[in-house]
Amino acid sequence: MPVPRQALKLLHILNKTTTASLSQAHQAHAHLLKTGISNVPRHTTKLLSLYANHQCFSDAQSLLNSFSGPDLFAFSTLIYAYTKFNEFNRTLRLFSEIFCNGLFPDAHILPSVIKACSGLSVLEIGKQVHGFGLTSGLTLDSFVESSLIHFYVKCNELVDAHKVFDNMVERDMVSWSALAAGYARKGDVVSAKKVFEEGKKLGFEPNSVSWNGMIAGFNQSGCFVDAVFMFHGMHLGGFKSDGTGISSVLPAIGDLRDLNMGIQVHGHVIKMGFGVDKCIVSALIDMYSKCECAPEMSQVFEEMDLVDLGACNALISGLSRNGLVDEALKLFKEFQGQMMELNVVSWTSMIACCSQHESTLSVELVTKDSRSSGFEVSNDLMMFTSIGLQSTLNSLLQPSIGFDSREICARHFNILTRLVVCK
């Protein structure tokens, strides 16, 4: 049967662009069915990809199911799209369908499947995929090996990650950086530095990803001194830090209350023109507040060209930490008056501010105000605000409010401020 001119035009669009509209995709699908050429692989696979790129996963899955005998490329196309859009459960389900159709996954499919296991933190399933890769020989592929290292690092299985790295046919810089940063996040300073130095001996030159991974990892694990030393070592090595590195080291400097180092980094921020970076501004405010430098903290905020919600949250928390509850409340009201779209962190910061300084009435008013604005403070979020005395908590956690004080863990105020930066 000859293909109508309109169908040919639509097929031409499908084959020449990845930006065809969803309407065009549906029209092309209808013509493919009407003309009886819906089983031509190059047309259907392209249509499959377009549905997936428009996140029309039901249409994509239905199209795949309509194939009389879907090939591996069709599965690969949809699995890649599912993983790209973090549809990890769909990825794993489709992976199992490959075997049901008598097909055998290749090295193009396995990295996406391993990424899905990483995204879902399903260690056992990931190990099964790894086992399949070993028996099939697919783990000899560099992309598969790199994906496995990232998976085991994400699941905090660093021994397994290290084994994969040691057995790599061609070790690459990305895998090395991920392994070193994994040890840093776990707080294993010795292993992190050992892997980092061994990488240099293997010929890897640390880049911004390598340095930032170590700095952020040490900061996250509470190894603040090591985070600062790594930042210092990066500069001694002649490598200039970027915004990510600076916003990662500033919280560590604040926790160490190393004001002199903080001032030096602030000077570097000004010199390099990073003062417009929202995350850096929030981190600077947080650092100065931990160092009990309220004037400097406020100055950083006032020098912003455009007020950012993350910086507002950091300032409210900083004022609270320094005992300036009235100023924090006043600032919070100003933000409300400016019709700023406050988020959950904003409200939680304010409740924490009142709770910390036993402002029971203010806690109740702010909590009530948050509910009227559509923000329900859950038990999980209350964990961040439970920093006042038990008397304050008991007055807040009445049955009418719906919180169980036994479920709330009293934690240090720094838990909240880690949530505040860049939010």
Secondary structure, 3 states (H helix, E strand, C coil): CCCCHHHHHHHHHHHHCCCCCHHHHHHHHHHHHHHCCCCCHHHHHHHHHHHHHCCCHHHHHHHHHHCCCCCHHHHHHHHHHHHHCCCHHHHHHHHHHHHHCCCCCCCCCHHHHHHHHHHHCCHHHHHHHHHHHHHHCHHHCHHHHHHHHHHHHHCCCHHHHHHHHHCCCCCCHHHHHHHHHHHHHHCCHHHHHHHHHHHHHCCCCCCHHHHHHHHHHHHHCCCHHHHHHHHHHHHHCCCCCCHHHHHHHHHHHHHHCCHHHHHHHHHHHHHHCHHHCHHHHHHHHHHHHHCCCHHHHHHHHHCCCCCCHHHHHHHHHHHHHCCCHHHHHHHHHHHHHCCCCCCHHHHHHHHHHHHHCCCHHHHHHHHHHHHHCCCCCCHHHHHHHCCCCHHHHHHHCCCCCCCCHHHCCCCCCHHHHHHHCCC
